[in-house]
Amino acid sequence: MEIISNIENFYKGKTVLVTGDTGFKGSWLALWLSNLGAKVYGYALPADYENDHFNILKLENEITHIDGNILDYEKMNRAIQDTQPEIVFHLAAQALVRLSYVEPKLTFETNVTGSVNILECVRESNSIKSLIYVTSDKCYKNKEWIWGYRENDELGGHDPYSASKAAAENVFSSYRDSFFSNSNVGLASVRAGNVIGGGDWALDRIIPDCIRSIKNGKEIIIRNPQATRPWQHVLEPLSGYMLLAQKLYEDPRKYAGSWNFGPTIESIKTVKELAETTINIMGKGSIVLGNADDEKHEAGLLHLNCDKSNHQLKWTPVWNFDETVLRTIEWYKKYLHGNDPKVLSLQDIHNYVEASNQ
């Protein structure tokens, strides 16, 4: 795949800022960029849990991390002015659907106002050449149809999280059209499916829930067993983001806009299938069906059409569903047996790069 052959040299020596570097996707991205020789800065709130990927990697020793909230415009703008990044990956967000029902105000503030703040910072910056603005596949108005959603399909959301991501996309579109249409700064919003991989311990996510339950000898409770999701390893969309950031850097107008990064249709599986595959790899565990909370609606069927990324960026997924789950669960198994999580994560990156070159 083109991504691997190009980025090895491109990111070496580049100054990059990752908002949300303490999060699951952000920590994997920051590790990968640092390993490529980029000068990486992170801006985010502290990680939620002691065993979060960022903490167990000791990533603060690899990159320059700045504790800060994206709702604090002055602090974030000062951080950008001080660090002078060339490329910004904006991943900081409230990223959980069910939490958005508990904290709707926080969800909208973080995902909408926080996104306005990052765009304002980009407007103020003289150093930034490309911005990757991460939203979600849930920004699309879910019609429970069998077709993949395309970048020009209707936006919207039933739950506060999905609605906040749709709103963030509208904010992005407005800023792009109003302030950056004739700019030398390249901006793109990116929408990815459900990512899995080692080091995720968030609540209400199926893989962390499976690992915690198996580790503690408890049954895995599944609320919506037949809900289908476009499962992909965390490295898949990150590779797309990195490729797109490079393209924007080199040709900001050609690649501006919105892009989907999802797996092939064969990797769209039910929650129950993912849990059963996890149990098979772990060699133990059992499933019990819980009661779905009807008041907390979650989409049943969702996947992306990635023709635009496939054809215009030459980006394609590398690992299929079985390989994705195997890599993920093997990471957890080895970590729980005392292996170094940084070594495990770098090995996954190495294996992903190797597979992409085949």
C-alpha positions, 0 to 999 in steps of 0.5 A: 500500500502506498502509505507505507512506502511514502511515510517512512521518510516524510514524517522524519523531522516533521513537527506534529501535534496530536490532540487527544494523545492520551486517548486510545487512537491518539496514543497509537498515533503518537507512538507511530509518529515518534517511531518514524522520527517526527517531533511529536507534541501532544495536547490532552487531558490526563489519561482516564485510567492507570493502565491506559495505553498512553500510561503503560507505554510511558509515552510522556518519555517519547513525546512532549505532552502538554496537559490541557483541555481543548475547551481552554482556547487560550491554553491550546492556542498558546501551546500551538504558538509555542510548538509551531507544528506543521501538521495537526491531528485533532483526535481529542473528543468525548468518544463514547455513545453511552456516556453521551446520554449521561453527559450530553452537555459535556459531549456537545461542548467537547466535540463541537466547541472544542472543534471550533477552538482547534479550527480557530487555532489553525486560523491563527497559526503561521506554521500549520500546513495540514489538519486532520480533523477526526470525527466518526462514522456515526456522524451520518444520519443512520437509516439502518440501510445495507449500503455503506455511507458515502462522504456526501450522504446526510449527516445527523444523529439520534444520540448526543454523541452522534449528533455532536459529531455531525455538528462538528462536521458542519462546523468543519465544512463552514470553516473550510468554505469560509476561511480556507477555500483559497488557503495554503493550509490543507484541511480534511475531516476523517470518519472511521469505523469501530477500531480495536487494538491493544491497550484500550480499557474504555468502558462500554467497548466490547473488546475491553469489556471482554478482556476485563470479564475473562480476566476476572472470571466473569461472563461477558455481558452483551447488550446488542448481540446482533448489532453490526459494526465495521471492525478494524484494527486501530492502525488501519484508519491511522495509516489513512490519516497519516497518508492524507496529512501528507497529501494535504501538506503537498497539495492542500486544495486537491485533497481538502474535504471529507474522507471515510476510512473503513474495513472491507465488507467482510469485516462487518460482523456482529458484536456477538461474532466479535465476542465469540472470536475473542473467546476462541483466541483467549481460550476461555470465557462465556457470553450472557445476553444482557438487556438493551437499554431502550432509552439509550438508542444505539445503531444496529447496522452501520458501515462506510463506503470507502471508494473515495479513499480507495481510488483517490488515495490508493488507501486500502485495509491491510488486515481482515477481520480474523487477523485484526482480532487475532492481533488485538487479543494476542496483544492483551494476552501477552500484556497480561502475561507481563510482556512490555506493552511498548514492545508489543505495540511497536511489533504490531506497527512493524507487522502492519507495515510488513503486511502492507508491503506484501 
